[in-house]
Amino acid sequence: MHMGASGGMTVRAASLDDLDTIEALELAAFPGDRLSRRSLRGFIRAAHRPLIVAKFGDRLGGYALIALRKGAESARLYSLAVDPAQGRRGVGRALLQACERYARAHDRGVLRLEVRYDNASAIALYEKMGYRQFAQYEGYYADGAAALRFEKRLEAAPARSPT
């Protein structure tokens, strides 16, 4: 599943070769509430390939993990992390767009996510991309911080014309 490239950036499904750099980014990006190496490996090996990476050559720019619950109308952006050294290069936007395509390809009409109330840059990106806040969870994170819940209704994938 190759999802495209922009400005030297490639967005694609993660492979086991990406595990070390994804784990390092996970540890650097999140002070708590982290995914374990074992969990990350499991997501990479999953048949439906829910772990997506953005890379600049061999350098990891970021990753996103999308979760699908059987029979649900919505998909959930479970985690998104961008290497601060790759900031302002469109990594977050590209990963979010890839997650939206992934959700639509799996017949989900809504993409939902949670974000720390104080993560201003992520909140700005989500709002710019058309997400709206619909709820708040108090004490959501291990340190007691609140999470804001956002969602976006996804347009149906365009029908392919017969050739």
LOKOL-15046 format. One line per field, with one value per residue (C-alpha): x, y, z. Coordinates in steps of 0.001 Angstrom, whole numbers, plus 500000, padded with zeros to 6 digits. Each point is the difference from the previous one (the first is absolute). Example, Ala and Ser with C-alpha at 12.3 -4.5 7.8 and 13.67 -1.06 7.14 Angstrom:
<rs>
u (512300|501370) $
v (495500|503440) $
w (507800|499340) $
</rs>
This chain:
<rs>
u (500000|501954|498096|502009|502844|500356|503135|502158|497614|498596|496919|499461|499100|502670|502261|501979|503074|498352|499439|503126|499416|496276|500738|502638|497513|497323|502359|501079|496534|497965|501045|497357|497177|502432|499579|502328|502445|497947|496806|501709|501327|496492|498500|502686|499269|496208|498379|498181|503251|498765|503439|500994|503357|501211|503643|502580|502304|501076|498993|496695|497957|497089|497485|496265|498024|496379|497593|496920|497329|498043|496566|500619|499239|503060|503738|502211|503335|501660|503367|501860|503571|502262|503750|500564|503014|497570|497447|498443|500562|496414|500598|496988|497706|501240|499512|496539|498997|501334|497896|496919|500618|500541|496735|498049|501570|498691|496484|500162|498155|501529|503508|500247|502928|500992|502618|501436|498218|503371|501379|499370|501863|498101|496672|500756|500802|496825|497832|501697|499308|496270|499735|497610|500035|496997|500952|502614|501278|501263|502927|500551|503806|502173|501009|496336|499883|496770|499532|497967|498076|499863|498344|499688|497381|501734|498742|499425|502813|499196|498576|502294|498735|500071|502830) $
v (500000|502977|503182|502614|502438|503741|502119|496907|498484|496514|498867|496254|497086|499342|496968|498145|501894|503163|498582|501404|503549|499889|498820|502734|502646|498573|500311|503524|501323|498779|500338|497435|497952|498407|497025|497114|498583|496797|501919|501949|496744|498522|502984|499809|496292|500439|498873|503313|502044|502746|501511|502633|501766|503174|499794|502261|497438|497821|502583|499587|503190|498613|497238|499576|497086|499585|497626|498369|498435|497289|501210|503631|502954|501835|499432|501341|501711|498247|501718|502516|501107|502276|500300|503598|500210|499435|502554|502515|497673|498760|496670|500230|501093|497211|497355|501304|499949|496432|498997|501559|498041|496834|500533|500620|496924|497977|501450|502348|503294|501700|500330|500758|500811|501192|502684|501504|503234|501835|498712|503242|499074|496708|501680|502704|497328|498040|503109|501132|496543|500263|498160|501292|499498|498082|498942|500102|497247|501160|498034|498123|499889|498301|503384|500998|502346|500371|498862|501848|497776|501015|498476|500541|498648|498492|500325|496706|498900|500890|497128|498637|500347|496876|499952) $
w (500000|498719|500684|498189|500329|500305|500365|500250|502547|499496|501910|500203|502226|502618|499710|502637|498741|501404|503502|501669|498758|500788|503532|500449|498831|502311|502979|499030|499139|502947|503643|500979|498503|497553|497734|500781|497469|500033|499171|497228|498506|500131|498187|497298|499501|499964|496766|499536|500463|502355|500772|497438|499739|498326|498963|498410|498443|502912|502641|501813|499953|501972|500393|500446|501358|499024|501708|498511|502161|498245|498924|500990|497750|501264|500055|502752|499648|502903|499862|497867|500658|497970|500480|501183|497670|497099|501195|497623|497029|499702|501731|502317|497163|497706|502701|500852|496316|499696|503017|498424|496777|502043|501898|496781|498380|502965|499615|502982|499701|503039|501403|503726|502256|503442|500615|503187|500841|500006|496669|498130|496810|499578|500754|497407|497390|500710|499817|496782|498525|500767|503315|502613|503746|501286|503535|502737|502291|503388|501421|496744|500073|502626|501437|500409|497004|498067|496410|497432|497596|496363|496967|496293|497635|497003|496471|498267|497744|496385|498015|497347|496474|497847|497488) $
</rs>
